[in-house]
Amino acid sequence: MAVLEKYTKWLFFAPGFVVFLVVIIAPLVFSYVIMFFRWNLFDPFQKNPVFVGLGNFVELSTDLQFWGAWYRTVLFAAVVVPTEFVLGFVLALSLKRDLRGERVIKTLLLLPLAMAPITVGALWRVMYSPMFGVINYFLGFLGIPPQAWAASTQQALISTAIVDIWQWTPFVTVVLLAGLVSIPSEPLEAAIVDGASSAQVFRHLVLPMMRNVILIIVILRVMDAIKVYDILYTLTYGGPGNATTFITYRISLDAFKSWHIGLASAESFVSAMIVAALTLVFIRLISERRVAG
Amino acid sequence: MTAEEKKETAQEKKKSQGRRTFLKYAAGAVVVAAVGGAAYYAGMSSVPPPVSRTETVTMSETVASTVAPPVTSPAAKQFEGMKLSFIGQSGPPADSVQAFASVLKDKYGMDITVESVPWEVWWSKLTTELISGAAAYDFVYVDGAMVPPLVELNALQPIDDLVERDKAEIPSLDQFSSLMVDYTTYGGKRYSWPYTSNFNELWVRKDLVEDPKEQDNFEKQYGYPLSDFVKQPDWLKFNDVIKFFHRPPDLYGYTQPMVWPQLTIPSWHTRWYACTGKPEVDEKYDPWWDRMGKYGILSVELLKYQLKFMPPGVLNMDNPDAAAVFLQGKAAVMTGWDSFCLFQLMDPSVNKVYGKVLHLPPPGGPKGWAVYTNIGHSLGITTIVKDPQRREACWTAIKTITNPETEPWRVLDPHGGGQPPATKRGWELLMQQRPDAPIQHISEYLTHSASVAYGPFVGDMITAFQGIMAPAFAGQMTADAALKALAQAYRKMYKPYTDKGMVNTHGLNVPPWPGEDFTDKLAKQIGM
């Protein structure tokens, strides 16, 4: 009986762990192994993978298309994350007050979040259509000429960013609102009584108390922005030209169009390391601020 | 126990009963939903896939009896109960196979399941499943360019024995363009049967080019009659026409799809052949891209110049988007794949300029003249099919689907799928049945075509175009740099072939332009 009790917890734990191993760990390990091989699944003259050591990484170091894709991805993240954060905070602060129709507003706010990204991309593709789209139609009433939006190399990145901001600002709002609501009111009230202005209260009390929540939301949104794919696939197909060929799209082309899975694994690994480094930098920055504060 | 304690206990008991009741009903609802869902999906899997049109697919008895002889008794159906699966590119390629499913069921008793997926998905899905050996498909749609790599991967089986045995029933090979015959063979063996040609065509608004006022104004502006362009377009005249008729926002000079590499590739290839007179690669698989100097650069700059006369957003336009512009009467000229545009042009319910469209010979010059084709579609039997009876059933299906007598039906009937003919006979029948259709020259073009060289890297080619040529057309890279980068990419792609000393034996000769070499005039016209 004691033995049964001892192992019961493992019995409950085992199925989930097995699934985790098979679905997450095994493919990850496989990917980390094949990144040292030259392996094209569709090359009939080289059916077996060939060990090349760091060959794929050497190739990547001079691959302008790979680093170009990274540059555009970082640019995209640098636009969407701060914008979503600022907008989300403003919305969260507004919703913290007792507004009329608050429930309706919150429901409407969550609608973009409920849509699958691929649907969002398809929807905005139609809206952005320079010839038949509704956005240019309404801009016409303001005397603004039709814009190319996602069909312009200059505007495609910002057009994609608008879509991402539209869909994910509600998520940031909801998380920040939860953080705001959890802040105890006594320190804030005490500060006001002591003569602090709203701005001072916000800067010196609210923000520091929200630090962990802010850190989590920024990290999550940076990672999601770097991983964006569905919107690209339906909105711009990585174009025009390579204006929206971000890193995930680039890797998918190498992996599932060209079948260079060794190279694609190396690209994924390098990308994962870059994301991990960025995450560590964020955590450090916030921690240093906390120590300094 | 005090009264208060009793009250508390009763309240707790009531709460826990409430919770238990809720959990009971919730669990029951989940079980019902799960069982219901399982039953629904089990039922769905036995329902044949829906046809692409809402009405039941039927074919006239005359055509059907030509396609397959009437069965004398129900018991005589040769492949009764046999289930075959097919995967093809969505749109006309797969729709046309789906269109024949009921005929094959009626006449032979076989059930065809058609998996219709976009080209992008078809390519990934088919290759993944064939490579893994797990593909469930019995016969497949194959782009001619992919036959060799699929054969090298042991994914297709030769059909020479079937072709030889049934040569009296099937069209002779001279019914097809030599390129189609060539691209369905590899290493001297035939692996698939030609299904359709699928090439880039040129359509022009007849009402505009034949309008006397427009003709007068054009001649005054450009010094030659508009009818010269209609007789034989060349790129010099093409540019004049699209510029002349470019009157945004009501009318654009030109429209064509540009968003996917597989749409930009043919568009640019046509111009490459015309400006250089060269195919992609020579007999040693060395690319010409970086060896043609100003002629190669001209081909890129030509397409970039023509973008100015296209609708806004053209770089993001797919086939339906570009066709919609022309069908709505908002463009004077369109180029596009025949498979995806032809039957729309012939359908007055969708074509607002029905009866006002000319199909012209493709523009050519200054060096060459060729219609781009991917020597599309053929139908092959996979090596998954080992059973002789299933193989026979697949071949019967392929013969039925590709019968020239039904080729017009494929185009003209709304249930036919829309796949244009592959045989000369098919085109003749189509022109007899639709003398008004602007397709007089198409069967000539089949012999005038040039195509992409194939290899184990169709995916690499598309990726190279996406990463190199698409940015060039969008103005993100110079033409010279793009052509050099493309050549480098091609040399890397073809290395497996060149390392083995293999030679390119496939016909990729570009017919020379018979007229004047107007390279310098064209370069000046586009500001190069």
Interface residues (C-beta under 8 A of the other chain):
Chain A: N40 L41 F42 D43 P44 F45 Q46 K47 Q65 R125 Y128 S129 P130 M131 F132 P146 A148 W149 A150 A151 S152 T153 T236 Y237 G238 G239 P240 G241 N242 A243 T245 L253 D254 F256 K257 S258 W259
Chain B: W123 S124 T127 T128 I131 P149 E152 L153 P249 M258 V259 W260 P311 P312 G313 V314 L315 N316 M317 D321 A324 V325 K330 P456 F457 G459 D460 I462 T463 Q466 G467 A470 P471 A472 F473 A474 G475 Q476 M477 P496 Y497 D499 K500
